[in-house]
Amino acid sequence: MAEITNRISYQSAYRVDIIESERGWGQKIDEVKYFDNEDEAKKFVKEYNLKYNNEPTVPDWYMVAEYCGYCQIATIENKLSDIKIGDKERILDLN
């Protein structure tokens, strides 16, 4: 008989949102990036905003990086184990 097993693991990360903003339409999160440490995340935000937001006035449309802080990312690993064949069990990865 087949059996499905789920394993959930958590990884520490630091989140940065890339936000699209358009005058009259508002804002939305366009992309989410995760970094291994806080310094890398903050460095990315600083460099991104210096590169793409260097005008003396705010344009009608722009993208901005925003540091969101520490978070944990959950990863779910699904495996389907099938009937034992001899001494080995056949395992299918469902991810």
Phi, psi and omega in degrees: 000137180283149180223133177260129176241142178242135175234125180254129175234154182239141179232134177286141180205170176236126190262139173231129175260137171259117187250130174267134180228132179224128181303130179088344181245337179100204184234155172209151176283120182268327183204149175239131178240145178240141182234155181287332180216162185297319182298318178298317181297313181293324177296316178301313181301313182298313182293319180299312183290327175293323181287316189256350182231065185241018179276152179289339177236160180281124179285168178294329179226135177200164176245142180220143177265138181229125178284127182254343176103195184288143174205172174238136180256126178267133176241128179252124179251120179254134176226140176248114178261135186254191183299147177286132179245106184066233179266357186248149177253131179279127181237131177251133178271122183270355182285000000 
